[in-house]
Amino acid sequence: MGPDPGTGLPARTGELLWNTARLTGGCVLLCAVLGIATAWLVERSNLPGRRVWNVLFVAPLAIPAFVNSFAWASLVPSASGFWGALLIVTLSYFPLVYLPVAAALRGLDPALEETAHSLGQSGWRTFRRVVLPQLRPALLGGALLVALHLLAEFGALQMLRFPTFTTAIYDQYRSSFNGPAANMLAVVLVLCCLLLLLAELRLRGRARYARLGGGAARPAVRTRLRRRTAPALLGVGGLTALALGVPVGSLGYWLLVGTTDAFSLGTLASTALTSLGLGAVAAVVTTAMAVPAAWLAVRHRGRFATLLERSTYFGNALPGIVVALALVTLAIRLTPALYQTTLMLLVAYAILFLPLAMVSVHSALQQAPPVLEDVAHTLGLRRFSALRRVTLPLIAPGLGAGAALVFLGVVTELTATLLLAPIGTQTLATRFWVYSSSIAYGDAAPYAALMVLVSAPATILLTKETRGSAR
């Protein structure tokens, strides 16, 4: 018998902490640099083809990080370890910084920059001393999203053979069913998430960034790149080639090369239907759960309603493997009959993706005038009837947007599904993982391509939100 994988775990915790910290720190720094640079080029410069570049900078979000790692590992086997992981996760996650920073630049009052220029400040000093401080909330928010995604990332790092807390938790559970060791690592991972949330709040501070008065919308004067146009185009072209060209080209190559005899179109179809079915059910259930919590937060504000609403967002800070491990522990100890059932899997999806539904439903309820409900009550409708006949039709677009986000998240979810899916249940993500782990790249490519196609609509929606000023 080999040594117990749990042996020497405390000593290995230091290694895992170092790996996780340096990868997270390096990725956040690079994503911040790339996100600010690309957002400035689109929103503040006369870079040719800004609308096209805006689409291309958002498009990497349509490719799950573990699919991106598959693409690189299948074409460049040496893309592994720390440097390979840092490159690939940065290419996958920099749009999370680009989106909020671009939106912040678009809404920034250009008078601030004009005043700085009139006082003799150079372009760089104006950006560093005036623009960058105004981007602080957006930059910190995007950096927090990148860090939380990295703490939760499993498939990409496992494929690149770079051990972190998430990969170690999965290995402990799958290789030896060592629950206590996996739980101990999960506790450390949750503490890291909490520290990130507290650090982001601390760095954000209490400064106010909104201007007084509505003012008149006025676009900023774009900086002329002149001789810097060619280097800028070369830089954004190279970034796009790495972030999109490599994964799309790799998938295209393996689709053309073909599959082995083990691949079955029937299996692909049934797996796709399973993913779509789970995604649809989870979207309906999770969105329905978001309605009462958002209703209390918007219509009956108070400490309890605020606490309930905020508690739903905590699931967004928990890695999927931590949620899955917690549910496995509870099921084994309290309700063994629920272990590895579809119900348990749907509970995990609801915990993980409830924040996505909450944001959309909460926003829609805020825009629905409560006076219409009061009118319905005066006409004799009971509270539930008024909700069904008046409020729900008004917030239907928000419900649809929340359900779509949850659906897309479920279809591409990997770690919780690997641990909680009933025996024999395969999704696009898990089937892709089986083939890619066995180096059957041709067989894995169709599943990866389908996941990218399913994720594309969300990317199109995000692009529509940001392309308005990229002219």
Beta strands, then each sheet from edge to edge (+ up, - down):
end
